[in-house]
Each structure stands twice: as C-alpha cells, then as structure tokens.
Amino acid sequence: MSDAAVSSSPAADSASLPPLPSGSLALPFRPIVAPLIAHRGSAAAIGLASAAQIIVTILQLPGMQCPLIRLTGVPCPGCGLSRACAAMVTGDPARSLHMHAFALPVLTGVTILLVAACLPTSPRLRMSTAFARLERTTGITFLLLMALLVYWLGRLLYAPHEFMSLVAQH
C-alpha cells in the first residue's frame, strides 16, 4: 500500500481502524498518534521539526519561540519542553525534570515518529495498526494530553512565578 493510499480523513481513519479483540473493553478513545505513523510525510515532518528544535536548543541557537507567550504573555503547555528535551538528551535528567516533566514522553513520541518515517510502507502500517489498537484500548495518548493540561494548569495556578522564571530563562 502506498502513502497516497493512506487516507487522512477522519471518516476513513475510523473505518480503517483494526477491530478490537472480542471481549475487549471498547473505550471512546480515537487514535491520535497512529494516523501520524501511517502517513510517512506527517511522521517525517513532525519528527524532523521536533528533532531540529531540540538540536537547535542543544546548540544554544535561536529556535522557534512560543507563539502563545508572545501574543498573550501566558506560557503554553509545552513551554520549556525544548530545553527539557535538550537536557535529557545531553544526560541531565534532573534539569530536564525541573524544566518540564513531559520531556521523556515527548522524546519517546519524536523517536517513534522518526522510526515510522524511515520504515517501508508495510511495517509502518503494521506499526500504525498496533498503535491504533493501543490508543483505542488504553487511551494512553489522550490521557497523556490531559495530564499535560493538568500539569500546565498546576504550574500556572500554584507556581506561576517559578514557571514564568523558567520560561524567561530562554
């Protein structure tokens, strides 16, 4: 199956999802990462852009700045993630965790997308099918995104000065 044959419309995505094993709990979670894995271009674009941002941060070059903080003065849920990922990649997990608790899940996601982008079509689609099943049965991606929002709100409401000082360090 070619990349062109992999549809990106929501209706086609739900129709092409693998069936759940009989007896499985059917949860209302739609796959979020699986469609990105299935589409080589999306996996490559997101994976490479993310890796480039982390490399630029490691090299201490100016990278992409948060548009939300520039427009509103409020840091987004991902503020600090580039520096946290850079710290994790360079072997400083304590600093990484101090900057942003979601660096490891983000690095895992970037790695998954980069691997998917390099795979031939058949293994990549098998990987996508496996991720779709995982996401549908566990809701892992949805739950991580909700945890990220709770973490962000906690930082904004309970430690706003520390959060803003971390963001301002950049």
TIVO-2410 file (N, C-alpha, C; in nm, 3 decimals):
# residues 170
REC num residu      c1      c2      c3 atome chaine
REC   1      M   0.085  -0.118   0.000     N      A
REC   1      M   0.000   0.000   0.000    CA      A
REC   1      M   0.089   0.124   0.000     C      A
REC   2      S   0.064   0.218  -0.087     N      A
REC   2      S   0.146   0.338  -0.096    CA      A
REC   2      S   0.097   0.441   0.003     C      A
REC   3      D   0.182   0.545   0.027     N      A
REC   3      D   0.143   0.652   0.117    CA      A
REC   3      D   0.020   0.724   0.064     C      A
REC   4      A   0.008   0.734  -0.068     N      A
REC   4      A  -0.106   0.802  -0.127    CA      A
REC   4      A  -0.235   0.728  -0.096     C      A
REC   5      A  -0.226   0.597  -0.076     N      A
REC   5      A  -0.344   0.517  -0.048    CA      A
REC   5      A  -0.389   0.530   0.096     C      A
REC   6      V  -0.305   0.584   0.183     N      A
REC   6      V  -0.341   0.601   0.323    CA      A
REC   6      V  -0.417   0.732   0.336     C      A
REC   7      S  -0.545   0.723   0.367     N      A
REC   7      S  -0.629   0.841   0.375    CA      A
REC   7      S  -0.606   0.915   0.506     C      A
REC   8      S  -0.627   1.046   0.503     N      A
REC   8      S  -0.611   1.124   0.625    CA      A
REC   8      S  -0.744   1.180   0.673     C      A
REC   9      S  -0.855   1.146   0.608     N      A
REC   9      S  -0.983   1.199   0.653    CA      A
REC   9      S  -1.029   1.123   0.778     C      A
REC  10      P  -1.096   1.192   0.871     N      A
REC  10      P  -1.140   1.126   0.993    CA      A
REC  10      P  -1.233   1.008   0.967     C      A
REC  11      A  -1.322   1.021   0.869     N      A
REC  11      A  -1.414   0.911   0.840    CA      A
REC  11      A  -1.338   0.789   0.792     C      A
REC  12      A  -1.239   0.810   0.706     N      A
REC  12      A  -1.161   0.698   0.655    CA      A
REC  12      A  -1.075   0.639   0.766     C      A
REC  13      D  -1.023   0.724   0.855     N      A
REC  13      D  -0.940   0.674   0.965    CA      A
REC  13      D  -1.020   0.580   1.054     C      A
REC  14      S  -1.143   0.617   1.091     N      A
REC  14      S  -1.220   0.532   1.179    CA      A
REC  14      S  -1.264   0.405   1.107     C      A
REC  15      A  -1.286   0.413   0.976     N      A
REC  15      A  -1.326   0.294   0.901    CA      A
REC  15      A  -1.209   0.197   0.887     C      A
REC  16      S  -1.086   0.248   0.885     N      A
REC  16      S  -0.971   0.163   0.863    CA      A
REC  16      S  -0.907   0.114   0.993     C      A
REC  17      L  -0.965   0.151   1.107     N      A
REC  17      L  -0.909   0.109   1.234    CA      A
REC  17      L  -0.925  -0.041   1.250     C      A
REC  18      P  -0.826  -0.106   1.306     N      A
REC  18      P  -0.837  -0.251   1.326    CA      A
REC  18      P  -0.944  -0.280   1.430     C      A
REC  19      P  -1.014  -0.392   1.415     N      A
REC  19      P  -1.116  -0.426   1.514    CA      A
REC  19      P  -1.050  -0.462   1.647     C      A
REC  20      L  -1.123  -0.435   1.753     N      A
REC  20      L  -1.074  -0.474   1.886    CA      A
REC  20      L  -1.095  -0.624   1.904     C      A
REC  21      P  -1.006  -0.688   1.980     N      A
REC  21      P  -1.027  -0.830   2.008    CA      A
REC  21      P  -1.160  -0.849   2.081     C      A
REC  22      S  -1.224  -0.964   2.059     N      A
REC  22      S  -1.353  -0.989   2.125    CA      A
REC  22      S  -1.330  -0.992   2.276     C      A
REC  23      G  -1.425  -0.936   2.347     N      A
REC  23      G  -1.414  -0.930   2.493    CA      A
REC  23      G  -1.338  -0.807   2.541     C      A
REC  24      S  -1.284  -0.725   2.449     N      A
REC  24      S  -1.211  -0.605   2.489    CA      A
REC  24      S  -1.309  -0.495   2.528     C      A
REC  25      L  -1.268  -0.416   2.622     N      A
REC  25      L  -1.347  -0.302   2.663    CA      A
REC  25      L  -1.338  -0.196   2.554     C      A
REC  26      A  -1.449  -0.153   2.501     N      A
REC  26      A  -1.450  -0.052   2.396    CA      A
REC  26      A  -1.455   0.086   2.461     C      A
REC  27      L  -1.345   0.155   2.463     N      A
REC  27      L  -1.337   0.288   2.520    CA      A
REC  27      L  -1.352   0.391   2.408     C      A
REC  28      P  -1.395   0.511   2.440     N      A
REC  28      P  -1.421   0.612   2.336    CA      A
REC  28      P  -1.296   0.687   2.289     C      A
REC  29      F  -1.181   0.626   2.294     N      A
REC  29      F  -1.058   0.695   2.256    CA      A
REC  29      F  -1.027   0.675   2.108     C      A
REC  30      R  -1.010   0.785   2.038     N      A
REC  30      R  -0.970   0.779   1.897    CA      A
REC  30      R  -0.818   0.784   1.892     C      A
REC  31      P  -0.759   0.709   1.802     N      A
REC  31      P  -0.614   0.715   1.786    CA      A
REC  31      P  -0.569   0.855   1.745     C      A
REC  32      I  -0.461   0.900   1.805     N      A
REC  32      I  -0.405   1.031   1.773    CA      A
REC  32      I  -0.269   1.014   1.704     C      A
REC  33      V  -0.186   0.927   1.758     N      A
REC  33      V  -0.052   0.905   1.702    CA      A
REC  33      V  -0.056   0.807   1.584     C      A
REC  34      A  -0.142   0.708   1.589     N      A
REC  34      A  -0.146   0.604   1.484    CA      A
REC  34      A  -0.163   0.662   1.344     C      A
REC  35      P  -0.254   0.759   1.321     N      A
REC  35      P  -0.265   0.814   1.186    CA      A
REC  35      P  -0.137   0.888   1.141     C      A
REC  36      L  -0.067   0.948   1.236     N      A
REC  36      L   0.059   1.014   1.202    CA      A
REC  36      L   0.164   0.913   1.160     C      A
REC  37      I   0.167   0.800   1.230     N      A
REC  37      I   0.260   0.692   1.197    CA      A
REC  37      I   0.229   0.638   1.057     C      A
REC  38      A   0.100   0.622   1.027     N      A
REC  38      A   0.059   0.565   0.899    CA      A
REC  38      A   0.101   0.652   0.781     C      A
REC  39      H   0.101   0.782   0.801     N      A
REC  39      H   0.134   0.875   0.693    CA      A
REC  39      H   0.280   0.918   0.704     C      A
REC  40      R   0.364   0.865   0.618     N      A
REC  40      R   0.509   0.890   0.625    CA      A
REC  40      R   0.541   1.039   0.628     C      A
REC  41      G   0.474   1.117   0.544     N      A
REC  41      G   0.503   1.260   0.538    CA      A
REC  41      G   0.477   1.331   0.670     C      A
REC  42      S   0.367   1.297   0.733     N      A
REC  42      S   0.334   1.358   0.863    CA      A
REC  42      S   0.434   1.317   0.969     C      A
REC  43      A   0.465   1.187   0.972     N      A
REC  43      A   0.562   1.138   1.071    CA      A
REC  43      A   0.697   1.206   1.052     C      A
REC  44      A   0.740   1.216   0.926     N      A
REC  44      A   0.870   1.278   0.898    CA      A
REC  44      A   0.870   1.426   0.932     C      A
REC  45      A   0.765   1.497   0.892     N      A
REC  45      A   0.760   1.642   0.916    CA      A
REC  45      A   0.761   1.674   1.066     C      A
REC  46      I   0.675   1.608   1.141     N      A
REC  46      I   0.667   1.635   1.285    CA      A
REC  46      I   0.793   1.586   1.356     C      A
REC  47      G   0.839   1.466   1.322     N      A
REC  47      G   0.960   1.412   1.384    CA      A
REC  47      G   1.083   1.497   1.356     C      A
REC  48      L   1.102   1.535   1.230     N      A
REC  48      L   1.220   1.614   1.193    CA      A
REC  48      L   1.214   1.756   1.251     C      A
REC  49      A   1.096   1.818   1.247     N      A
REC  49      A   1.082   1.953   1.304    CA      A
REC  49      A   1.112   1.951   1.454     C      A
REC  50      S   1.061   1.849   1.522     N      A
REC  50      S   1.085   1.838   1.666    CA      A
REC  50      S   1.232   1.812   1.696     C      A
REC  51      A   1.292   1.720   1.621     N      A
REC  51      A   1.434   1.690   1.640    CA      A
REC  51      A   1.519   1.813   1.611     C      A
REC  52      A   1.484   1.887   1.507     N      A
REC  52      A   1.560   2.009   1.472    CA      A
REC  52      A   1.551   2.111   1.585     C      A
REC  53      Q   1.431   2.128   1.643     N      A
REC  53      Q   1.415   2.223   1.753    CA      A
REC  53      Q   1.501   2.182   1.873     C      A
REC  54      I   1.506   2.054   1.903     N      A
REC  54      I   1.587   2.005   2.015    CA      A
REC  54      I   1.735   2.026   1.987     C      A
REC  55      I   1.779   1.998   1.865     N      A
REC  55      I   1.920   2.017   1.828    CA      A
REC  55      I   1.957   2.164   1.834     C      A
REC  56      V   1.872   2.250   1.783     N      A
REC  56      V   1.897   2.395   1.788    CA      A
REC  56      V   1.909   2.440   1.933     C      A
REC  57      T   1.825   2.384   2.020     N      A
REC  57      T   1.831   2.419   2.163    CA      A
REC  57      T   1.960   2.370   2.226     C      A
REC  58      I   2.002   2.248   2.192     N      A
REC  58      I   2.129   2.195   2.244    CA      A
REC  58      I   2.245   2.285   2.203     C      A
REC  59      L   2.242   2.331   2.078     N      A
REC  59      L   2.349   2.418   2.026    CA      A
REC  59      L   2.335   2.563   2.072     C      A
REC  60      Q   2.231   2.590   2.150     N      A
REC  60      Q   2.202   2.724   2.203    CA      A
REC  60      Q   2.188   2.828   2.093     C      A
REC  61      L   2.125   2.786   1.984     N      A
REC  61      L   2.092   2.876   1.874    CA      A
REC  61      L   1.947   2.919   1.889     C      A
REC  62      P   1.911   3.033   1.832     N      A
REC  62      P   1.770   3.072   1.843    CA      A
REC  62      P   1.682   2.976   1.764     C      A
REC  63      G   1.578   2.928   1.828     N      A
REC  63      G   1.484   2.836   1.764    CA      A
REC  63      G   1.345   2.897   1.762     C      A
REC  64      M   1.247   2.813   1.742     N      A
REC  64      M   1.109   2.858   1.738    CA      A
REC  64      M   1.066   2.903   1.878     C      A
REC  65      Q   1.010   3.021   1.885     N      A
REC  65      Q   0.962   3.072   2.013    CA      A
REC  65      Q   0.813   3.042   2.026     C      A
REC  66      C   0.767   3.034   2.149     N      A
REC  66      C   0.627   3.004   2.176    CA      A
REC  66      C   0.538   3.119   2.128     C      A
REC  67      P   0.448   3.091   2.033     N      A
REC  67      P   0.360   3.198   1.985    CA      A
REC  67      P   0.259   3.242   2.091     C      A
REC  68      L   0.215   3.151   2.178     N      A
REC  68      L   0.116   3.188   2.279    CA      A
REC  68      L   0.173   3.289   2.379     C      A
REC  69      I   0.294   3.265   2.425     N      A
REC  69      I   0.353   3.358   2.522    CA      A
REC  69      I   0.385   3.493   2.456     C      A
REC  70      R   0.421   3.488   2.327     N      A
REC  70      R   0.448   3.614   2.257    CA      A
REC  70      R   0.322   3.696   2.238     C      A
REC  71      L   0.208   3.630   2.215     N      A
REC  71      L   0.082   3.700   2.191    CA      A
REC  71      L   0.011   3.739   2.320     C      A
REC  72      T   0.014   3.650   2.420     N      A
REC  72      T  -0.068   3.671   2.540    CA      A
REC  72      T   0.012   3.694   2.668     C      A
REC  73      G   0.139   3.656   2.667     N      A
REC  73      G   0.218   3.664   2.789    CA      A
REC  73      G   0.199   3.542   2.878     C      A
REC  74      V   0.116   3.447   2.835     N      A
REC  74      V   0.090   3.325   2.911    CA      A
REC  74      V   0.166   3.210   2.844     C      A
REC  75      P   0.248   3.138   2.918     N      A
REC  75      P   0.318   3.024   2.858    CA      A
REC  75      P   0.222   2.912   2.821     C      A
REC  76      C   0.253   2.843   2.715     N      A
REC  76      C   0.169   2.732   2.669    CA      A
REC  76      C   0.204   2.604   2.747     C      A
REC  77      P   0.127   2.497   2.730     N      A
REC  77      P   0.158   2.371   2.800    CA      A
REC  77      P   0.295   2.315   2.764     C      A
REC  78      G   0.347   2.350   2.648     N      A
REC  78      G   0.477   2.299   2.605    CA      A
REC  78      G   0.594   2.389   2.636     C      A
REC  79      C   0.570   2.505   2.696     N      A
REC  79      C   0.681   2.596   2.726    CA      A
REC  79      C   0.783   2.527   2.817     C      A
REC  80      G   0.907   2.529   2.774     N      A
REC  80      G   1.015   2.464   2.847    CA      A
REC  80      G   1.048   2.326   2.796     C      A
REC  81      L   0.965   2.270   2.707     N      A
REC  81      L   0.989   2.134   2.659    CA      A
REC  81      L   1.114   2.122   2.574     C      A
REC  82      S   1.145   2.221   2.491     N      A
REC  82      S   1.267   2.212   2.409    CA      A
REC  82      S   1.390   2.201   2.497     C      A
REC  83      R   1.397   2.287   2.599     N      A
REC  83      R   1.512   2.285   2.688    CA      A
REC  83      R   1.513   2.160   2.776     C      A
REC  84      A   1.394   2.112   2.815     N      A
REC  84      A   1.386   1.989   2.894    CA      A
REC  84      A   1.431   1.869   2.811     C      A
REC  85      C   1.389   1.863   2.685     N      A
REC  85      C   1.431   1.753   2.597    CA      A
REC  85      C   1.581   1.761   2.571     C      A
REC  86      A   1.632   1.883   2.549     N      A
REC  86      A   1.776   1.900   2.527    CA      A
REC  86      A   1.855   1.854   2.649     C      A
REC  87      A   1.806   1.887   2.769     N      A
REC  87      A   1.874   1.844   2.891    CA      A
REC  87      A   1.872   1.691   2.903     C      A
REC  88      M   1.760   1.629   2.870     N      A
REC  88      M   1.751   1.483   2.877    CA      A
REC  88      M   1.846   1.418   2.777     C      A
REC  89      V   1.849   1.471   2.656     N      A
REC  89      V   1.935   1.414   2.551    CA      A
REC  89      V   2.083   1.430   2.586     C      A
REC  90      T   2.118   1.539   2.653     N      A
REC  90      T   2.258   1.563   2.688    CA      A
REC  90      T   2.295   1.503   2.824     C      A
REC  91      G   2.205   1.424   2.883     N      A
REC  91      G   2.239   1.350   3.003    CA      A
REC  91      G   2.216   1.422   3.134     C      A
REC  92      D   2.123   1.516   3.138     N      A
REC  92      D   2.093   1.587   3.263    CA      A
REC  92      D   1.945   1.570   3.298     C      A
REC  93      P   1.906   1.449   3.344     N      A
REC  93      P   1.764   1.425   3.371    CA      A
REC  93      P   1.707   1.512   3.483     C      A
REC  94      A   1.788   1.548   3.581     N      A
REC  94      A   1.737   1.632   3.690    CA      A
REC  94      A   1.696   1.769   3.636     C      A
REC  95      R   1.782   1.828   3.555     N      A
REC  95      R   1.748   1.958   3.494    CA      A
REC  95      R   1.627   1.943   3.402     C      A
REC  96      S   1.623   1.834   3.328     N      A
REC  96      S   1.512   1.808   3.237    CA      A
REC  96      S   1.380   1.805   3.314     C      A
REC  97      L   1.377   1.731   3.423     N      A
REC  97      L   1.256   1.720   3.503    CA      A
REC  97      L   1.218   1.853   3.566     C      A
REC  98      H   1.318   1.931   3.604     N      A
REC  98      H   1.292   2.064   3.660    CA      A
REC  98      H   1.229   2.156   3.555     C      A
REC  99      M   1.275   2.145   3.431     N      A
REC  99      M   1.224   2.231   3.324    CA      A
REC  99      M   1.082   2.192   3.281     C      A
REC 100      H   1.060   2.062   3.263     N      A
REC 100      H   0.928   2.015   3.217    CA      A
REC 100      H   0.919   1.864   3.239     C      A
REC 101      A   0.816   1.820   3.307     N      A
REC 101      A   0.801   1.679   3.342    CA      A
REC 101      A   0.769   1.589   3.222     C      A
REC 102      F   0.731   1.647   3.109     N      A
REC 102      F   0.689   1.566   2.995    CA      A
REC 102      F   0.798   1.550   2.888     C      A
REC 103      A   0.921   1.576   2.922     N      A
REC 103      A   1.029   1.563   2.824    CA      A
REC 103      A   1.045   1.418   2.776     C      A
REC 104      L   1.042   1.323   2.866     N      A
REC 104      L   1.061   1.183   2.827    CA      A
REC 104      L   0.947   1.132   2.737     C      A
REC 105      P   0.820   1.158   2.770     N      A
REC 105      P   0.715   1.118   2.676    CA      A
REC 105      P   0.727   1.187   2.539     C      A
REC 106      V   0.768   1.312   2.538     N      A
REC 106      V   0.785   1.383   2.410    CA      A
REC 106      V   0.899   1.322   2.331     C      A
REC 107      L   1.011   1.295   2.396     N      A
REC 107      L   1.124   1.233   2.325    CA      A
REC 107      L   1.086   1.095   2.273     C      A
REC 108      T   1.008   1.022   2.349     N      A
REC 108      T   0.961   0.891   2.304    CA      A
REC 108      T   0.874   0.907   2.180     C      A
REC 109      G   0.784   1.003   2.182     N      A
REC 109      G   0.697   1.027   2.067    CA      A
REC 109      G   0.775   1.070   1.943     C      A
REC 110      V   0.872   1.158   1.961     N      A
REC 110      V   0.955   1.202   1.848    CA      A
REC 110      V   1.031   1.083   1.789     C      A
REC 111      T   1.086   1.000   1.876     N      A
REC 111      T   1.159   0.882   1.830    CA      A
REC 111      T   1.067   0.788   1.752     C      A
REC 112      I   0.947   0.766   1.803     N      A
REC 112      I   0.851   0.679   1.734    CA      A
REC 112      I   0.819   0.734   1.595     C      A
REC 113      L   0.797   0.865   1.585     N      A
REC 113      L   0.765   0.925   1.456    CA      A
REC 113      L   0.884   0.916   1.359     C      A
REC 114      L   1.004   0.938   1.408     N      A
REC 114      L   1.122   0.929   1.322    CA      A
REC 114      L   1.144   0.786   1.272     C      A
REC 115      V   1.125   0.689   1.361     N      A
REC 115      V   1.138   0.549   1.321    CA      A
REC 115      V   1.031   0.516   1.217     C      A
REC 116      A   0.908   0.558   1.242     N      A
REC 116      A   0.798   0.531   1.148    CA      A
REC 116      A   0.827   0.592   1.011     C      A
REC 117      A   0.883   0.713   1.009     N      A
REC 117      A   0.912   0.779   0.882    CA      A
REC 117      A   1.016   0.703   0.801     C      A
REC 118      C   1.101   0.629   0.867     N      A
REC 118      C   1.208   0.555   0.798    CA      A
REC 118      C   1.166   0.414   0.755     C      A
REC 119      L   1.055   0.365   0.808     N      A
REC 119      L   1.013   0.228   0.778    CA      A
REC 119      L   0.950   0.219   0.638     C      A
REC 120      P   0.967   0.104   0.574     N      A
REC 120      P   0.893   0.080   0.449    CA      A
REC 120      P   0.743   0.077   0.481     C      A
REC 121      T   0.662   0.088   0.379     N      A
REC 121      T   0.517   0.101   0.396    CA      A
REC 121      T   0.455  -0.011   0.479     C      A
REC 122      S   0.480  -0.135   0.447     N      A
REC 122      S   0.413  -0.246   0.516    CA      A
REC 122      S   0.445  -0.249   0.666     C      A
REC 123      P   0.572  -0.243   0.706     N      A
REC 123      P   0.600  -0.241   0.852    CA      A
REC 123      P   0.546  -0.115   0.920     C      A
REC 124      R   0.548  -0.003   0.849     N      A
REC 124      R   0.497   0.123   0.907    CA      A
REC 124      R   0.347   0.111   0.932     C      A
REC 125      L   0.274   0.051   0.839     N      A
REC 125      L   0.129   0.035   0.858    CA      A
REC 125      L   0.098  -0.067   0.967     C      A
REC 126      R   0.181  -0.170   0.981     N      A
REC 126      R   0.163  -0.264   1.093    CA      A
REC 126      R   0.187  -0.192   1.225     C      A
REC 127      M   0.289  -0.106   1.227     N      A
REC 127      M   0.318  -0.027   1.347    CA      A
REC 127      M   0.199   0.064   1.379     C      A
REC 128      S   0.143   0.127   1.277     N      A
REC 128      S   0.028   0.215   1.294    CA      A
REC 128      S  -0.091   0.138   1.349     C      A
REC 129      T  -0.114   0.019   1.297     N      A
REC 129      T  -0.224  -0.065   1.344    CA      A
REC 129      T  -0.206  -0.101   1.491     C      A
REC 130      A  -0.084  -0.136   1.528     N      A
REC 130      A  -0.055  -0.170   1.668    CA      A
REC 130      A  -0.077  -0.048   1.758     C      A
REC 131      F  -0.033   0.069   1.714     N      A
REC 131      F  -0.053   0.190   1.793    CA      A
REC 131      F  -0.201   0.227   1.802     C      A
REC 132      A  -0.275   0.207   1.693     N      A
REC 132      A  -0.418   0.236   1.695    CA      A
REC 132      A  -0.487   0.148   1.799     C      A
REC 133      R  -0.452   0.023   1.802     N      A
REC 133      R  -0.512  -0.069   1.899    CA      A
REC 133      R  -0.474  -0.026   2.041     C      A
REC 134      L  -0.347   0.007   2.063     N      A
REC 134      L  -0.301   0.053   2.194    CA      A
REC 134      L  -0.375   0.179   2.237     C      A
REC 135      E  -0.385   0.274   2.146     N      A
REC 135      E  -0.452   0.401   2.180    CA      A
REC 135      E  -0.601   0.380   2.207     C      A
REC 136      R  -0.665   0.295   2.128     N      A
REC 136      R  -0.808   0.272   2.147    CA      A
REC 136      R  -0.837   0.196   2.275     C      A
REC 137      T  -0.753   0.101   2.310     N      A
REC 137      T  -0.782   0.019   2.428    CA      A
REC 137      T  -0.736   0.083   2.559     C      A
REC 138      T  -0.632   0.166   2.554     N      A
REC 138      T  -0.580   0.225   2.678    CA      A
REC 138      T  -0.607   0.375   2.688     C      A
REC 139      G  -0.624   0.442   2.575     N      A
REC 139      G  -0.641   0.587   2.577    CA      A
REC 139      G  -0.512   0.659   2.617     C      A
REC 140      I  -0.398   0.593   2.601     N      A
REC 140      I  -0.271   0.646   2.650    CA      A
REC 140      I  -0.239   0.786   2.598     C      A
REC 141      T  -0.258   0.810   2.471     N      A
REC 141      T  -0.224   0.941   2.415    CA      A
REC 141      T  -0.318   1.047   2.469     C      A
REC 142      F  -0.446   1.018   2.471     N      A
REC 142      F  -0.545   1.111   2.525    CA      A
REC 142      F  -0.515   1.140   2.672     C      A
REC 143      L  -0.486   1.036   2.749     N      A
REC 143      L  -0.458   1.055   2.892    CA      A
REC 143      L  -0.331   1.136   2.914     C      A
REC 144      L  -0.229   1.114   2.832     N      A
REC 144      L  -0.106   1.195   2.843    CA      A
REC 144      L  -0.135   1.341   2.810     C      A
REC 145      L  -0.216   1.366   2.708     N      A
REC 145      L  -0.251   1.504   2.673    CA      A
REC 145      L  -0.331   1.571   2.785     C      A
REC 146      M  -0.422   1.496   2.846     N      A
REC 146      M  -0.499   1.552   2.959    CA      A
REC 146      M  -0.406   1.578   3.078     C      A
REC 147      A  -0.313   1.487   3.103     N      A
REC 147      A  -0.216   1.506   3.212    CA      A
REC 147      A  -0.129   1.629   3.184     C      A
REC 148      L  -0.094   1.650   3.058     N      A
REC 148      L  -0.016   1.769   3.021    CA      A
REC 148      L  -0.095   1.896   3.053     C      A
REC 149      L  -0.223   1.897   3.022     N      A
REC 149      L  -0.305   2.015   3.052    CA      A
REC 149      L  -0.318   2.038   3.203     C      A
REC 150      V  -0.336   1.931   3.279     N      A
REC 150      V  -0.344   1.944   3.425    CA      A
REC 150      V  -0.211   1.994   3.480     C      A
REC 151      Y  -0.101   1.941   3.430     N      A
REC 151      Y   0.034   1.984   3.472    CA      A
REC 151      Y   0.053   2.133   3.442     C      A
REC 152      W   0.013   2.175   3.322     N      A
REC 152      W   0.024   2.315   3.282    CA      A
REC 152      W  -0.058   2.405   3.374     C      A
REC 153      L  -0.184   2.367   3.398     N      A
REC 153      L  -0.269   2.447   3.486    CA      A
REC 153      L  -0.212   2.452   3.628     C      A
REC 154      G  -0.158   2.340   3.673     N      A
REC 154      G  -0.096   2.338   3.806    CA      A
REC 154      G   0.022   2.433   3.814     C      A
REC 155      R   0.103   2.434   3.709     N      A
REC 155      R   0.218   2.525   3.707    CA      A
REC 155      R   0.171   2.671   3.704     C      A
REC 156      L   0.068   2.699   3.627     N      A
REC 156      L   0.016   2.836   3.617    CA      A
REC 156      L  -0.049   2.882   3.747     C      A
REC 157      L  -0.125   2.794   3.811     N      A
REC 157      L  -0.202   2.834   3.928    CA      A
REC 157      L  -0.125   2.825   4.059     C      A
REC 158      Y  -0.037   2.725   4.072     N      A
REC 158      Y   0.028   2.701   4.201    CA      A
REC 158      Y   0.175   2.742   4.207     C      A
REC 159      A   0.236   2.763   4.092     N      A
REC 159      A   0.376   2.806   4.092    CA      A
REC 159      A   0.401   2.902   3.975     C      A
REC 160      P   0.319   3.006   3.965     N      A
REC 160      P   0.330   3.093   3.847    CA      A
REC 160      P   0.464   3.166   3.837     C      A
REC 161      H   0.521   3.207   3.949     N      A
REC 161      H   0.647   3.281   3.945    CA      A
REC 161      H   0.762   3.191   3.900     C      A
REC 162      E   0.765   3.069   3.953     N      A
REC 162      E   0.870   2.975   3.913    CA      A
REC 162      E   0.853   2.937   3.765     C      A
REC 163      F   0.729   2.913   3.724     N      A
REC 163      F   0.703   2.877   3.585    CA      A
REC 163      F   0.747   2.990   3.492     C      A
REC 164      M   0.710   3.112   3.524     N      A
REC 164      M   0.747   3.226   3.439    CA      A
REC 164      M   0.898   3.246   3.439     C      A
REC 165      S   0.965   3.220   3.552     N      A
REC 165      S   1.110   3.237   3.555    CA      A
REC 165      S   1.179   3.132   3.470     C      A
REC 166      L   1.124   3.010   3.467     N      A
REC 166      L   1.179   2.906   3.380    CA      A
REC 166      L   1.163   2.945   3.233     C      A
REC 167      V   1.047   2.997   3.200     N      A
REC 167      V   1.020   3.038   3.063    CA      A
REC 167      V   1.107   3.158   3.024     C      A
REC 168      A   1.126   3.250   3.118     N      A
REC 168      A   1.205   3.370   3.091    CA      A
REC 168      A   1.353   3.342   3.073     C      A
REC 169      Q   1.401   3.226   3.123     N      A
REC 169      Q   1.543   3.192   3.111    CA      A
REC 169      Q   1.584   3.176   2.967     C      A
REC 170      H   1.490   3.157   2.879     N      A
REC 170      H   1.524   3.130   2.740    CA      A
REC 170      H   1.551   3.253   2.663     C      A
***
